[in-house]
Amino acid sequence: MVDEDVPVLIVGGSLVGLSTAVFLGHHGVPSLVLERHRGTAIHPRAALVNQRTMETYRAVGLEEEIEEAAAREFVQNGAIVSVDNLGGNELDWYFRFINEGVEDLSPSARIFITQIGLEPVLLRAAERLGTRIQYASEAASVDQDADGVTVVVRPRDDGPERTVRARYLVAADGAHSPIRERLGIRQLGHGSFSDSITIYFKADVRRLMGDRNLSVVYVFGPHLQGFFRFSIDLQAGFLVVNSTVDGNGARSVRIGEDMSAPTCIGYVREALGDPDLPVEIENVQRWSASAEYAERLREGRVFVAGDAAHVMPPTGGFGGNCGVQDGYDLAWKLAYVLDGRADEGLLATYDAERNSVGAFTTEQAYTRYVLRLDPALGKENLMPVVHEATIELGYRHRSAAIVAGPADDDAMWEDPHEPSGRPGFRAPHVAVTVGGVDRSTLDLFGRGFVVLAAPDGEDWCAAARAVGPSLGVTVDAYRIGAEVVGAAGMFETAYGTGPAGAVLVRPDGFVSWRASAVHADPEGELAGALGAALGGRTAIAARG
Ligand SMILES: Cc1cc2nc3c(=O)[nH]c(=O)nc-3n(C[C@H](O)[C@H](O)[C@H](O)COP(=O)(O)OP(=O)(O)OC[C@H]3O[C@@H](n4cnc5c(N)ncnc54)[C@H](O)[C@@H]3O)c2cc1C
């Protein structure tokens, strides 16, 4: 017997599960989230929220609230450095301040906020949008058939088991994803390379920090490798220890085998560079540093997202961000398929688009781990370092929903400082005014499809107004110099349209088609592109 029916069930109510619930809610889809824990995060973990993630939160109206919560936790825009110890030598500056050189790429800034600060904002937003979160509840079994997924929900405390039926299930159940394992989806990549620990401690580090604003401090000392983050008052923080080297030069990555207080106090004092500083250990967490990605992200009606899809070391601060962006890609697709605006075929594009991005991002985090913390792992087969901004904003989605141009070089990423506007890339930010108000082109995207046409591209706008209704979806049309005003030539350069071309932008802000000139049959051309973006839909199918 089924106790409850929902359109989408999300298993895992941490960063990625909650974000996905918000994105679904933004598209009008109420979901049910099951979370084994009793509430939102109690450990800080992720803190660097990148520009692309902030853009997704901006699109759902949460940017300001998140920035306010972030300001309560950290002095923003700090540096990322490596040292031999905090009071000792600075070895390398990865960032002088974290938004250095990326200010013009986006209307949104990189921020620092822990999962303790962020998840309650996401939870409130998800609930406002109709999500129900069931804490202390575990998905005990998952079975699917042609029409849906059946999940037995087991309460952590006493109480009867319940059966929930969903049209689709999102497994945001973390690195060890029991659902991914039950589905037999293999993990690829580098496996686990350190039994690491995170030591949460209290200590007054004001003197050692001086007047520096350091967001992340990598410690590459002779005996200890890891990284620090500190609280805003510099009276507490955490130290991750990934590896140690003993007096004979022998390296150990089995740190978790000794988590005793004296050992942890010793690690903290050594990494701070003060052997006598009073240090109080609050908590120690053991975790496995690994770099792995699932061989596929979908099995029937079940989609794998977040750490369940790709787990990477924290070097770079990419893991949680990549997971949030999985949710952003998936949410609009589920929403459109659920209410019949798109065909089921669209759901296949989630794996096609996100799997390669997850693998790329994982390799980049692994490369940074080896270079910053453990060169002994070997530099031979490392993917070369790609700039952070490219990883965050310059990755490409490739799938049947994206119509690549004839002369495309198939590049999987590009520098967002020189965006091409090619199909599959994030629609670039261009400063514009809309109705006299300062906006970003990004503010035009979020729910429906958008055609953005160059100044001489009026035909494309007219085509958009005709084609949307014939395929049963909303397509807003804006022409540069008419509805939207920007600096001369900026749009055409960023989007590569020429003076009379246009782009079709999906609800997730990715370009799915581009024309660089006028066309003999703009309606036919655009209908083909929109149909592909809707999972292979034709005007006849949409009317039927
Ligand atoms: C020290 C550290 C620092 C980091 N810093 C950054 C950073 O700066 N930036 C960044 O982007 N990332 C960072 N990360 C990575 C980031 O924390 C993770 O990528 C992110 O938390 C993954 O979120 P998730 O929701 O996919 O998985 P998780 O946070 O692991 O959540 C999975 C949830 O699923 C629940 N669950 C599992 N099975 C079931 C079940 N059967 N039923 C119900 N619930 C279930 C679990 O209880 C859990 O709450 C860091 C990680 C660490 C360890």
The ligand as an SDF file (V2000), in Angstrom:
LIG
                    3D

 53 58  0  0  0  0  0  0  0  0999 V2000
   36.7500   19.6600    4.8880 C   0  0  0  0  0  0  0  0  0  0  0  0
   35.9220   19.8430    3.6520 C   0  0  0  0  0  0  0  0  0  0  0  0
   35.8770   21.0910    3.0300 C   0  0  0  0  0  0  0  0  0  0  0  0
   35.1230   21.2640    1.8730 C   0  0  0  0  0  0  0  0  0  0  0  0
   35.0840   22.4950    1.2690 N   0  0  0  0  0  0  0  0  0  0  0  0
   34.3610   22.6840    0.1560 C   0  0  0  0  0  0  0  0  0  0  0  0
   34.2520   23.9720   -0.4390 C   0  0  0  0  0  0  0  0  0  0  0  0
   34.8280   24.9360    0.0360 O   0  0  0  0  0  0  0  0  0  0  0  0
   33.4600   24.1060   -1.5470 N   0  0  0  0  0  0  0  0  0  0  0  0
   32.7860   23.0300   -2.0780 C   0  0  0  0  0  0  0  0  0  0  0  0
   32.0780   23.2070   -3.0890 O   0  0  0  0  0  0  0  0  0  0  0  0
   32.8450   21.8060   -1.5210 N   0  0  0  0  0  0  0  0  0  0  0  0
   33.6150   21.6030   -0.4270 C   0  0  0  0  0  0  0  0  0  0  0  0
   33.6290   20.3770    0.1680 N   0  0  0  0  0  0  0  0  0  0  0  0
   32.8280   19.2870   -0.4040 C   0  0  0  0  0  0  0  0  0  0  0  0
   31.3780   19.3950    0.0420 C   0  0  0  0  0  0  0  0  0  0  0  0
   31.2880   19.4070    1.4420 O   0  0  0  0  0  0  0  0  0  0  0  0
   30.5640   18.2420   -0.5330 C   0  0  0  0  0  0  0  0  0  0  0  0
   30.8020   18.1590   -1.9190 O   0  0  0  0  0  0  0  0  0  0  0  0
   29.0700   18.4470   -0.2930 C   0  0  0  0  0  0  0  0  0  0  0  0
   28.7580   18.4810    1.0800 O   0  0  0  0  0  0  0  0  0  0  0  0
   28.2720   17.3140   -0.9440 C   0  0  0  0  0  0  0  0  0  0  0  0
   26.9210   17.4960   -0.6580 O   0  0  0  0  0  0  0  0  0  0  0  0
   25.8750   16.3380   -0.9590 P   0  0  0  0  0  0  0  0  0  0  0  0
   24.5640   16.9170   -0.5580 O   0  0  0  0  0  0  0  0  0  0  0  0
   26.0630   15.8280   -2.3370 O   0  0  0  0  0  0  0  0  0  0  0  0
   26.3220   15.1380   -0.0280 O   0  0  0  0  0  0  0  0  0  0  0  0
   26.3680   15.0250    1.5740 P   0  0  0  0  0  0  0  0  0  0  0  0
   26.6600   16.3450    2.1810 O   0  0  0  0  0  0  0  0  0  0  0  0
   27.2570   13.8890    1.9020 O   0  0  0  0  0  0  0  0  0  0  0  0
   24.8750   14.6790    1.9580 O   0  0  0  0  0  0  0  0  0  0  0  0
   24.2990   13.4260    1.7310 C   0  0  0  0  0  0  0  0  0  0  0  0
   23.1510   13.2990    2.7110 C   0  0  0  0  0  0  0  0  0  0  0  0
   22.4060   12.1440    2.3880 O   0  0  0  0  0  0  0  0  0  0  0  0
   21.9350   11.5890    3.6100 C   0  0  0  0  0  0  0  0  0  0  0  0
   21.6120   10.1800    3.3320 N   0  0  0  0  0  0  0  0  0  0  0  0
   22.4290    9.2050    2.8530 C   0  0  0  0  0  0  0  0  0  0  0  0
   21.7500    8.0730    2.6720 N   0  0  0  0  0  0  0  0  0  0  0  0
   20.4790    8.3140    3.0440 C   0  0  0  0  0  0  0  0  0  0  0  0
   19.2930    7.5260    3.0880 C   0  0  0  0  0  0  0  0  0  0  0  0
   19.2710    6.2310    2.6810 N   0  0  0  0  0  0  0  0  0  0  0  0
   18.1430    8.1010    3.5160 N   0  0  0  0  0  0  0  0  0  0  0  0
   18.1060    9.4120    3.9280 C   0  0  0  0  0  0  0  0  0  0  0  0
   19.2110   10.1980    3.9080 N   0  0  0  0  0  0  0  0  0  0  0  0
   20.3730    9.6590    3.4630 C   0  0  0  0  0  0  0  0  0  0  0  0
   23.0920   11.7590    4.5740 C   0  0  0  0  0  0  0  0  0  0  0  0
   22.6500   11.7280    5.9140 O   0  0  0  0  0  0  0  0  0  0  0  0
   23.6230   13.1310    4.1500 C   0  0  0  0  0  0  0  0  0  0  0  0
   23.1130   14.1910    4.9360 O   0  0  0  0  0  0  0  0  0  0  0  0
   34.3900   20.1750    1.3310 C   0  0  0  0  0  0  0  0  0  0  0  0
   34.4260   18.9150    1.9680 C   0  0  0  0  0  0  0  0  0  0  0  0
   35.1820   18.7450    3.1040 C   0  0  0  0  0  0  0  0  0  0  0  0
   35.2180   17.3940    3.7580 C   0  0  0  0  0  0  0  0  0  0  0  0
  1  2  1  0
  2  3  1  0
  2 52  2  0
  3  4  2  0
  4  5  1  0
  4 50  1  0
  5  6  2  0
  6  7  1  0
  6 13  1  0
  7  8  2  0
  7  9  1  0
  9 10  1  0
 10 11  2  0
 10 12  1  0
 12 13  2  0
 13 14  1  0
 14 15  1  0
 14 50  1  0
 15 16  1  0
 16 17  1  0
 16 18  1  0
 18 19  1  0
 18 20  1  0
 20 21  1  0
 20 22  1  0
 22 23  1  0
 23 24  1  0
 24 25  2  0
 24 26  1  0
 24 27  1  0
 27 28  1  0
 28 29  2  0
 28 30  1  0
 28 31  1  0
 31 32  1  0
 32 33  1  0
 33 34  1  0
 33 48  1  0
 34 35  1  0
 35 36  1  0
 35 46  1  0
 36 37  1  0
 36 45  1  0
 37 38  2  0
 38 39  1  0
 39 40  1  0
 39 45  2  0
 40 41  1  0
 40 42  2  0
 42 43  1  0
 43 44  2  0
 44 45  1  0
 46 47  1  0
 46 48  1  0
 48 49  1  0
 50 51  2  0
 51 52  1  0
 52 53  1  0
M  END
$$$$
